[in-house]
Amino acid sequence: AYGTLTVRSLLDTREHCLNEFNFPDPYSKIKQKENGIALKCFQSVIESLDSLGWEERQFALVKGLLAGNVFDWGAKAVSE
């Protein structure tokens, strides 16, 4: 009835239920802490990317986006 069962669909269902029944995000404090750490690293990451050649920069950006999405989905193997 809901299509293929994936990690993404489970996360979306969880988010929907939390919002529907007015539960606060149980991970909001962790997310705020991680965002603060990420912001502290932001400038050095941008400078590092700026120092790369065009092709290396494109590869680094795509690799970072893919890794970020997989990590965000909670893939244990990626975080290890």
Residue pairs with C-beta under 8 A, 6 or more apart in sequence:
2 9
3 9
7 73
7 74
7 75
8 73
11 73
11 74
17 23
18 24
18 25
18 26
25 31
49 57
49 60
49 61
50 57
52 60
67 78
70 78
71 78
71 79
